[in-house]
Amino acid sequence: MFIGHFAVGLAAKSAAPRMSLAVTFAACQLLDLIWPVLVLAGIERVRVDHDATAFTPLDLEYYPWSHSLGMTLIWSLLVFGLMKVLGRTNVEAVVVALTVLSHWLLDLLTHRADLPLWFGDGPELGLGLWSSTAGTLLVELGLFAAGTWLYVRKTTADNRRGR
C-alpha cells in the first residue's frame, strides 16, 4: 500500500480534529519511515526483483522490526504512550495509535505473503493485491478518495489560506 495509507491519516484527522494532520500522516506512515533506516543499518533486508509483483519490484526479504504484526502493535502502544506524555486526550492517543496499526492491516491487502506475524520463521501473510496493477490503483485511489472526503467533510479551515 502506498497512497492508501494517507487515507487513514486523513480519516484520523476527521476523528481527532485537534490533532495535527502532520501527526496523523506520520502515524499512518510510521512503519515506512522506520523501514529504510533499518534497511540502511543492515537490520532488515530488501532486494530489487522486477518479477516480485506487478506493482512494485521490491522483494521484502526480512523486515520484522518495522512491519511484523507483533512489532506494529508495539509501535502503536509506544505512539499511544508518546501522545499521552505530550498531553493528548485518550481519544486522540487511541486514534493516532490505531492509525499506526492500520498500516499493517492495509499492507495485508496489498503485499504478497511476506508480512511476518513476528520474528523468525513464523507465518507470513499477504493477500497479494500487488499482483494486479489495476486492482491496486483502484483500491488505493478509492481509499484515498474516501479519506479525502471524510477530511473535507469533517474539518474546516481556520483562515483563508487554509481554504
N, C-alpha and C positions, 0 to 999 in steps of 0.2 A: 504494500500500500504506500502511496506517496501523497498526493494531494488530498486523498480521502481523510487522512489524519487531521488535516486542518478543519474539516467539517466538524469534528468533535470539539476542537478548540473554539470554533465559532459558537457551537451549541452550548458549550460550557460557559461562555461569556453571557449568554442569554439566561442561563440557570443561576449564575452568580454575577449580577450586573456590576457590583462594586469592584470586582476582580479585573485587573488589567488584561487586555487582550494579549499583550506580550507574555504574561504569565501563563495564560491558557494555551497559547501557541507553544511555548517552551515545554509545557506539560505534555501536550499531545505528541511532541517530537523528542521527548527526553531520551528514549531508548536509542533513537537515531543520532542524537547528539553525543551520547556516551560511546556508541559503537565504533566510530572511526578512531577515537582516541585509543580504545583498547586494541584495535587492529594495528595501529601505528606502534603501539607498545609491544606488539607480538603476543598479546594475551588471547586475542581472538583471531580467526583466520577467514579470509575470503580469497577467491581467485576469480579471474575472468574466464568464463566459458560461454561462448556465443550460442551454444546449444542448451544452456541451463534452462531457460524458459523463453517463451515467445516475447515476453515484455521486458525482461532485464537480463543482461549477460552475467549477472553476479551469481556465483556458486558460493553460497554462505556455508562454509565448511564447519566452523566451530564458533559459536557466539552465545554461550550460556550466561555469561556475566551481564550482557546487555539485553538479551532477548528471550531467555527462558521464562516460562510462566512463573516459576518459583522466584527468580530474581525480579521479575516485573512486579510481583506482589510486594517484595521487599522495597523496591524503588518507590512504589506507591505509598507504602507506610512511612518511608523516610520523608517523602514530599508532604504527606499529611502532617507529620511532626514539625517540619520546617514551617508550614503555613500557620500552625498553632503557635510556634515560637515567635513568628512575625506578627502575631496578634489577630489573625483572621478568625472569623466565626467558624463553628463546627460545619455549617453548611458549605461555606466557601472551601474549607480544607477538604471536605469529602468530595466536592465537585472536582477540585484540582487533582486529588488522588485518583478518582475514577477516570479522569481524563488520561492520566498516565497509564492506568490499567487498560484503557480502551485500545492503546497502541497494539498490544499483543493480540487482542481479540480481532482487530481489523487485519493484522498481519496473518492471522489464522486463515482468513478468507483467501488471501492472495498468494501466500507462499506455497511452494510445493512442500512435501513432508520433510521440512528441515528445521522447524521450530521446536527447540528442546523443551521438555517439561521441566527439567532440572539439569544437573551436571552429569557428566559421564556418558555412558552408553545407553541411557534410557530411551523411551519412545520419543519420536519426533513427529510433530503433527503439521498439517497444512492441507487446505482444500484445493489448492492449485489453480486459482483464478488467473494467475500469471501465465498459464498455458494458452490463454486467449487474449490477444491484444484488444480486440473489440470488446470483449466482455469486461476486461479490466477498465478500459476507458469509460464504458457505460456505467459501471458501478462507482468508480472513483468520481466521475463528474456528477453523477446523480447524488452521491453523498455530499459533495461539495456544494451543490445547488441547494440541497436541503439544509445544510448547516448555514449557508449564507441567508436563506430565507428566515430561519429561526433568529439569526443575529439581527437582521434588519427589522424583523417584526417585534423583537423584544428590547431593543436598545434605541436610545435617542441621542443625537449629537448634543454636546454641551455648548457648542458655538457654531458659527458659520463655517469655519474651517473643517469642523467635524462632519458637516453635511456633505 
